[in-house]
Amino acid sequence: MEQEPTYTEAFEELERIVQGMEQDEINIDQLDQRLKRAAYLVKICRNKLYQTQKNVQKILDDMDDQPKE
């Protein structure tokens, strides 16, 4: 089973896919496969960003709950 890429790996692969599409390096036979891969990578990035946002908000909330001196 393939390990899920990190955010950075997913983002860099997305950039390569987009660049290939912009430069017409992807033929029509590859397009469907690349679009499915891109959708998977976008989902990974969105989930990681969402989780990071939740963690940051929790830290900020915890800081607000601490008594001020």
N, C-alpha and C positions, 0 to 999 in steps of 0.2 A: 504494500500500500504506500502510495506516495505521501511524503510529509508535506503538510500545508506550508506554503512559502511565508516568509516574514512579510511585514508590510512593505519594507524597502524592496525586497525581491519581487513582490507582486506589482508594485508601482513601476519598477524598472521594466518588467516584462510588458506591462500595459503600454509604456512609452514606446517600446520596440514594435509592438503590434500596430500602434497608431502610426508610427513613422513608416512602417512597411506599407500600410494602407495609403498614406499620403504620397508615397513615392511609387505607387502602383507596383510594388514588389510582390503583392499577394494576388495570385490569380483567383478566378472565380471558384475553382475547385477547393481552394484552401480557405476561402472567405468564411464559409459556414463554421468550419472548425475553429478558426481564429476568433470569430465573434462569440462562440460559446465559451472559449477559454477566457476571452476578455470579460465576459459577464461574470464568470467564476472569480476572476481576479478582482473585479470591482466589488463583488460581495465580500471578499476577504478584507479588502481595504476599508470598506464601510463598517464592517463588524469591528475591526481593530480600532478604528477611530471612535466608534461609539463606546466601546469598552474603555478606552483611554479617557474619553470625556466623562464617563460615569465615575471612574477612579479619581480624576481631578476634582470633580464636584464633591465626592465623598470626603476627600482631604480638606477641601475648603470648608465644607459643613462641619467637619470635626474641629477645625481651627476656630470656627465661629462659636462652637459650643464650649470652648475652653474659657475659663474665667480670665478677664482682663485685669492686668495689674495696674 
